[in-house]
């Protein structure tokens, strides 16, 4: 609606000027629901996740040591000047306890050595745990078969 006393051509040109000067992500320029969602995620993600320092110090191993190491290295590259000892502490603290405990007993000398040892510990655990799990499954199966056999032998004829 035109303001009283202003010619319509001025109102239309003013609206066009505002649209041209609208910042990226302005509600007037959103063309779809997906664009709106993307804009909101970009706007509020950093506030929700915290600073890069918050995310770096909260980093935890959820997959393999190799995957954790990859994520750790990408964060560490963005951290700037942080000493090797500090980086090693953050790396070790983020490992799962079953890796962290044996690693601390080995007293690794430096970040790279800690990373290598953590990968070796995980590989060693996989070699020992998988056969044990197979043995446990076999024993359970054997126990189950034994119970079935004793139940069959106890049935009256």
C-alpha positions as CSV (number, residue, x, y, z in Angstrom):
1,X,0.0,0.0,0.0
2,X,1.4,3.4,-1.0
3,X,1.9,6.0,1.7
4,X,-0.3,9.0,1.4
5,X,1.2,11.5,-1.0
6,X,3.9,9.3,-2.4
7,X,3.7,8.3,-6.0
8,X,3.3,4.5,-6.7
9,X,6.5,4.5,-8.9
10,X,8.5,5.6,-5.8
11,X,7.0,2.9,-3.6
12,X,7.7,0.2,-6.2
13,X,11.3,1.4,-6.8
14,X,11.9,1.5,-3.0
15,X,10.7,-2.1,-2.6
16,X,13.0,-3.2,-5.4
17,X,15.9,-1.4,-3.8
18,X,15.3,-3.1,-0.5
19,X,15.1,-6.5,-2.1
20,X,18.4,-5.9,-4.0
21,X,20.1,-4.8,-0.7
22,X,18.6,-7.6,1.4
23,X,21.4,-9.7,3.1
24,X,21.8,-13.3,2.1
25,X,19.4,-15.5,4.0
26,X,16.9,-12.6,4.5
27,X,13.4,-13.9,4.7
28,X,12.4,-12.1,1.5
29,X,15.0,-14.2,-0.5
30,X,14.1,-17.6,0.8
31,X,12.7,-19.7,-2.0
32,X,12.0,-23.0,-0.3
33,X,11.6,-24.8,3.0
34,X,15.0,-26.5,2.5
35,X,16.7,-23.1,2.1
36,X,15.0,-21.9,5.4
37,X,16.2,-25.0,7.3
38,X,19.7,-24.6,5.9
39,X,19.8,-20.9,6.9
40,X,18.6,-21.7,10.4
41,X,21.1,-24.6,10.9
42,X,24.0,-22.3,9.7
43,X,22.8,-19.5,12.0
44,X,22.4,-21.5,15.2
45,X,24.8,-24.5,14.8
46,X,27.8,-22.7,16.2
47,X,25.9,-21.4,19.2
48,X,24.7,-24.9,20.0
49,X,28.0,-26.7,19.5
50,X,30.2,-24.1,21.1
51,X,33.5,-22.7,19.9
52,X,36.0,-24.8,18.1
53,X,37.9,-25.0,21.4
54,X,34.8,-26.4,23.2
55,X,34.4,-29.0,20.5
56,X,38.1,-29.9,20.4
57,X,38.3,-30.5,24.2
58,X,35.0,-32.4,24.1
59,X,36.1,-34.8,21.3
60,X,35.7,-38.4,22.2
61,X,36.4,-41.7,20.5
62,X,33.2,-43.2,19.2
63,X,34.6,-45.4,16.4
64,X,38.0,-46.8,15.8
65,X,41.2,-45.2,17.0
66,X,42.1,-44.5,13.4
67,X,38.8,-42.6,12.8
68,X,39.2,-40.7,16.2
69,X,42.8,-39.8,15.2
70,X,41.5,-38.4,11.8
71,X,38.9,-36.2,13.6
72,X,41.4,-35.2,16.3
73,X,44.0,-34.2,13.6
74,X,41.5,-32.0,11.7
75,X,40.6,-30.1,14.9
76,X,44.3,-29.9,16.1
77,X,45.2,-28.3,12.8
78,X,42.8,-25.5,13.5
79,X,43.9,-25.0,17.1
80,X,47.0,-22.9,16.3
81,X,49.9,-23.1,18.7
82,X,49.3,-25.7,21.3
83,X,52.2,-27.7,22.7
84,X,52.7,-31.4,22.0
85,X,52.2,-32.3,25.6
86,X,48.8,-30.5,25.7
87,X,47.7,-32.1,22.4
88,X,48.8,-35.5,23.7
89,X,46.7,-35.0,26.9
90,X,43.6,-34.1,24.9
91,X,44.1,-37.1,22.5
92,X,44.6,-39.6,25.4
93,X,41.6,-38.2,27.4
94,X,39.3,-38.6,24.4
95,X,40.1,-42.3,23.9
96,X,37.8,-45.0,25.2
97,X,38.8,-46.3,28.6
98,X,39.9,-49.8,27.3
99,X,42.4,-48.0,25.1
100,X,43.3,-45.2,27.4
101,X,44.2,-47.4,30.4
102,X,46.9,-49.5,28.7
103,X,48.2,-46.5,26.8
104,X,48.8,-44.6,30.1
105,X,50.8,-47.6,31.4
106,X,53.1,-47.4,28.4
107,X,54.0,-43.7,29.1
108,X,54.1,-42.6,25.4
109,X,56.7,-40.0,24.6
110,X,54.9,-37.5,22.4
111,X,51.7,-37.2,20.5
112,X,52.7,-39.2,17.4
113,X,53.9,-42.1,19.6
114,X,50.7,-42.0,21.7
115,X,48.6,-42.2,18.5
116,X,50.7,-45.1,17.1
117,X,50.5,-47.0,20.5
118,X,46.7,-46.4,20.7
119,X,46.2,-48.0,17.3
120,X,48.4,-50.9,18.3
121,X,46.5,-51.4,21.5
122,X,43.2,-51.4,19.7
123,X,44.5,-53.9,17.1
124,X,45.8,-56.2,19.8
125,X,42.4,-56.0,21.7
126,X,40.6,-56.9,18.5
127,X,42.8,-60.0,18.0
128,X,42.2,-61.2,21.5
129,X,38.6,-60.2,22.0
130,X,37.1,-61.7,18.8
131,X,38.5,-65.2,19.4
132,X,37.2,-65.0,23.0
133,X,33.8,-64.0,21.9
134,X,33.8,-66.9,19.5
135,X,34.7,-69.3,22.3
136,X,32.0,-67.9,24.5
137,X,29.4,-68.4,21.7
138,X,30.7,-71.9,21.2
139,X,30.5,-72.7,24.9
140,X,26.9,-71.3,25.1
141,X,25.9,-73.4,22.1
142,X,27.5,-76.5,23.6
143,X,25.8,-75.8,27.0
144,X,22.4,-75.4,25.2
145,X,23.0,-78.7,23.3
146,X,23.9,-80.4,26.6
147,X,20.7,-79.1,28.2
148,X,18.6,-80.4,25.2
149,X,20.3,-83.8,25.4
150,X,19.6,-84.1,29.2
151,X,16.0,-83.0,28.7
152,X,15.5,-85.7,26.0
153,X,17.1,-88.4,28.1
154,X,14.9,-87.5,31.1
155,X,11.6,-88.0,29.2
156,X,9.6,-91.1,30.2
157,X,9.2,-93.7,27.5
